[in-house]
Amino acid sequence: MASGLSWLDSSRDDQNRMRELLKLFSDAESRDELGVGQVRDAFSDLLFPGTSVLQTRARYLLIVPWCYQEAQRRGLRGERLAAQVDGNERKVIAALLRGDDTEGVIGRRAGVGVRTLPSAIYAAALLRYGIRTGDDDTPGRRVASGLFEADELADQSSSAWQPTLPGAPANFPNEVDGGLRLYPQEARWLRERLLAAAPDTLLAYLLQPELRPVTDGQAPWEPAALAAPEPVGSLVRDAQRFSLAMHGAALLYNLLVAERYEQAGLTEHENPTDVYRDALRKWSDRISVLPGLKGWERSRMWSRLIQQNPRIATNAAARRFIEQWLDAVTSGAAGDAATDAGLRALVAERERLVKKGQSRLVNDKLLRTWSGASGSRQLVFRWPQVRRILADIHDGCAADLPEAAGARA
């Protein structure tokens, strides 16, 4: 029988994390094979509050409220309101897919039948940024087909939304003038909302007009971010060091799997052991020149992370593993990680503790299904999604465009 996930009673944050977990499981390179996900997510929330790996474009922060407002204007309540909002969101999907630019459209592949709608993906962000102002945090929830459907906004009145929210374009939701591009008024409004709701974060800092992220930027710690004033700058530098240091552990884990893969006579992936030995050599070269790594004092980092997620303090095994690995990196001992018996044992034992019977280091069936990369990417703390959202806001603010035609006040 197919397995499924269903929570009948869970917090909004828990629901959001479960959706992210499901997405991560669909990407072999993004899996958390060594159990550092709590720390990764705490960094992500500190740097970019309100974001998630499921988000695609900034205009959804307006589209979702517009879907509710259109339904609320009909005087609907309860299940009838929820059904109308659901229908509105699917009309939006159809309208966006008729446009020329479908990048970031939720439902781009599944169409109007998509199971997880924008209202579920952006619910936490709308609350975090003060776009949704209702204070009811114990709404009803429905569970369908093993996935969450958020209807926590369904019983809110029109006063649940920021009164200054820009109006929806004419003929919404059957048409979405501009697609997912932000008009200048919308972009300026969103920028001010995020600045007010998330000050002293990298998200707010990178909303400065001159700091539009480059299109192909692979990580948030570009020179401008590293030079950010306190308290942002030191957090960015901690995130950079943590990301690069822990990348070595991920590569070593994949080397261990690759060795076992070759020993088992499996050949679908060509010379994976050589691939990961070379990757570890390149990683060692990078880590050796990373500024501030030697003498890295981590107590402030841990304090911030635990304040963001107190459960980190109670996860002793994860913290012990991370600290042991970081000690090896900062001392220079991890430069020989590929052959260091102690570090190899540290990573292997951690993966077996986290994965148990699903460990590729003990499970032959799962070893045969190895994709050649599992949890091997460097942590970038939701940067691809955040970069796109920041770019949307910057481009909208800078656009020489008329305001949305027919927008309602």
Buried (B, 14 or more C-beta within 10 A) or exposed (E): EEEEEEEEEBEBEEBBBBBBBBBBEEBBBBBBBBBBBBBBBBBBBBBBBBBBBBBBBBBBBBBBBBBBBBBBEEEBEEEEBBBBBBBBBBBBBBBBBEBEEEEBBBBBEEEEEBEBBBBBBBBBBBBBBBBBBBEEEEBEBEBEEEBBBBBBBBBBEEEBBBEEBBBBBEEBBEBBBBBBBBBBBBBBBBBEBBBEBBEEBBBBBBBEEEBBBEEEBEBBBBEBBBEBEEEBBBBBBBBBBBBBBBBBBBBBBBBBBBBBBBEEEBEEBEEBBEBBBEBBEEBBEEBEEBEEBEEBEBEEBBEBBBEBBEEBEEBEEBBEBBEBBBEBBBEEEBBEBBEBEEBBEBBBEBBBBBBEEEBBBBBEEBBEEBEBBBBBBBBBBBBEBBBBBBBBBBBBBEEEBEBBEEBBE
